[in-house]
């Protein structure tokens, strides 16, 4: 059976209104939501994200970076947060990719590889490597030729097949890689085209996707175009969408549905007008208005008849779906609806203070935010996140900006829990240390992720162990007591991919039986087989989207989580900390690298060197986040009592990767 493709693209909606430009309008969430609908009927789904920038991957991108341009319109665009990169998401194989791949994994409970993120840089490198190996038999390798007409807005692009063929081959090869617990070839591949149709940098991919539609064959390609319907002076405007669809068709693509993003439900007159001027039927115009949370988007699409449309265009009735996957999909859909309904009805609020370095752009911590949401939904609480710049907690701020200083400390003092996420660089470090000190001394639930664990170690060494000058080599290379050091095997001269990346095993130690985190992991463990090597790029070690665990009555559990770091706890200082009752209850398989710390006499004071947010799922929260939120909400004992136990290798009986 041929694989079917579902393309999600976005139009060039440069709508100036009240000094703002609307650009990022939620293609990733809509693509993920379409995948949820397809999985709800038992289909196996994979995803590919295309990013038309020249970077090889997202590993070296500053989450706060803007596109640089002197053009006046571009400067306006640059003021919008949606045009900044946001976080770098890490996969099992160590791939550093666009944050949208995190959306796919969270919504669809699948495990992707670095090849599921295509960039212009990767494609050009791939084509050049093939040319160097003589794969083009001496032919002239061509990519793009631009022909500008007198009107600068009109650009003719001729694309010679070498580049577009490489893109199509890449998509078709990656689409066949199993990504869920069935270990079978997916039925449908969702492709999200980043950027906007009409941009010069997107031209090779648009042409390749036009060709892919022909290559895939009839009833094997579905196109959803996402466009904006702005509300100006109370009126819903359709002109931007009309212009966007004109551009898409001019590029050779013809959308099967138009997903119209709007801050309010679309009026019937707006739907009819859009359908008439875009030459589609009214049922092909899908309203995607603002909803309480992104988890409502699949429900919104389902209510508008998306599943029958997908069945009709893609002839899904011809796809053979095993009965157990049909049942599993239906059960998952009911669970999804129940979870969102529970979230809507939650009355109590849990207030989490996120003390970070990049809080001016919340997407810098997208996976952290989503993990907190997953955990709060499981706890039946509404989530309130206080986004706090760690620099505002530093003593220096009390003189330079007293108002910001006192406001920041008021927020810390009134929070139910304090979270310090990952990050790089010196700025704001001392503010993080002070936040960790407050959480430890005042018995406030604390979760330190990567840098956050290192911060907790620095604070403990300074305050409890009496190591006054304890610091990190990253922040002060000349520090007297480097309790955090650069990992010896990691290069200091090379930046790209020069970190400890991807899925790695952590072994709970014998002294960890008191650990609340260990108890949560043991209750969540879903299988007892071994874990494939994380360095193998073809592995699907967590293809079911869960934390792999090995349980044995005579051995401590082993968990597998994703990592992204250059620095680690200095083993030389571990005995000193242990003598003051700071236990590292989780270490790597060699026993030399510290992975988990937890204080015994504290409601929840946990630090982890890995990034558990990368494996959190909507229907299966990350255990460190779940324990942290539950402790902050005052329901940790209740949550631990309710967590599912291992039965026949699965924790909840669901299949198909959910």
Protein Blocks (a to p, Z undefined) as FASTA:
>chain_A
ZZdddddddddddddeehiacfbeolmmmmmmmmmmmmmnopacddddddfbfbfblmlp
cfkbccddfbfklmmmmmpmklpgbjadddfkopacdfklmmmmmmnopaddfklpccfk
lmmmmmmmmmmnopnnopacdfbdcdddfblkbccddddfklmmmmmmmmmmmmmpcfbf
nopacfbdcdddehjehiaklmmmmmmmmmmmmmnoghiaccddddddddeehiacfklm
mmmmmmmmmnopacfbdcdddfbdcdfklmmmmmmmnopafklpccddddfbfklmmmmm
mmnommmmmmmmnopmlpccdfklmmmmmmmmmmmmmmmmmmmmpmbdcddddddfklmp
mklmmmmmmmmmmmmmmnopacddddddfklmpmklmmmmmmlmmmmmmmmmmpcbdcdd
ddedjehklmmmmmmmmmmmnopacddehjlmmmmmmmmmmmmnopakgccfklomkbfb
lcbccdfklcfkbmghpacedjddddddfklmmpmklmmmmmmpcbfbdcddfklmkbcf
klnopacddddfkbccddddddddfbdcdfklmmmmmmnopacfbdcfkopacfbdcdfb
bfbacddfbdfklmgcfklccfklmmmmmmmnopmmmmmmmpccdeehianopaehZZ
